[in-house]
Amino acid sequence: MITAERKPFEEILELLEGHDKVLVAGCETCVAVCLTGGEKEAEILSTELGIKAKEDGRELATESISAIRQCEWEYLDAIAEKVAEYPVVISMACGIGIQSMAERFPEKLVLPAVNTNMLGMPQEHAVWLERCGACGDCVLGETGGICPIVRCSKSLLNGPCGGSHDGLCEVTGPDNEEIPCAWQLIHDKLNEQGRQDLLLKVTEPKDWSKSNSGGPRTMVKEEAKPV
Amino acid sequence: MAEETTTAAPEATDAPEAAEESIEGPKGPIDPDFEPEIIVFGCHYCAYAAADLAGSMRLNYPTNVRMVKLPCTGKLEIIHLLKALEAGADGVYAAGCLEGECHYLKGNLWARKRVEYTKTLLAEMGMDPARIEMFNLSSAEGPRFAEIANEFTERIKKLGPSPVKHGKKAAAKEGTPA
């Protein structure tokens, strides 16, 4: 799923400076499942903004609403009546939802309340791990189901590199956490599967034009377009 | 399944006395006329029964505390704490069962996590995190219920009126004798 984290409250206040009517818009899909921007979190942010305004002696009209999916026109239509009451919408959806909101309601100032960070998998409750880089040219079939694009710090296609020690990457995460070497995992998995021959294959440079590096992508399914 | 680890927060009663210079701004001397409004989210199985016992034992505790009964403090959500503060409560606390004694196993542990998290939200909003707290007690502890009510009321009296009521400046002014 798409995961996101709420922006620091201070940054949200800066974005909203000078505005006295603000709708907090949550989304009930990915950001709700990653406990960042669903109905509950939207109500929390709206209440926090209300408390802060009262503390500062400012007038602020704020409430929250959430769309089933902020990234689809019909679900935005479903909240249009409420959006119409507010000149400013601060969205807790992922970047896709925020842009859809801005496009659907061009007369509104639409602002982000979250930072969309990755395509992650809930490893356990309240822990998400990055699992896909949406590179547009999947190699999982040759790597034992372990993605070297996002799980290898260098996105190597012919690993491991010299920085792999004791199954760990030489790079550590932002909180100094250890990162398993993706290519160690790939080697172990392919050995388990008896597919070691794949490790001897030299993978050609990847066609990155299929990723975002080739510019924004459009997907069209002609067979499914309305007649 | 691996056992969940929970970092137990220090006993709430050991919380430091309200500082004279709080996150909310400078505090004046305690206003003897200030009667804080305090909301308690109490568990049906412990705090509520303990309050009942305190009553049966004819124990005195401040009338400032108003209790909302929950089936378990695990039902307590962050939004409940925030809504109480937004509505003008000067302090809010949750009173759940002793750790390890929750009727629903871990409800009180969840409540503590939520209270601790909400404290960080309060700090972000410029409100003193000491305005909310989590306490644990058993249904047999009527005197402890009264003691917690007294302690918390004293704490909030020291902090002064909630900045939500009239804004920070007014709250600071209220704390200063005329």
Interface residues (C-beta under 8 A of the other chain):
Chain A: P8 F9 E10 K40 E43 I44 T47 E48 G50 I51 K52 K54 E55 D56 G57
Chain B: E77 I78 I79 L82 K83 L85 E86 L121 E124 M125 G126 M127 P163 V164 K165 H166 G167 K168 K169 A170
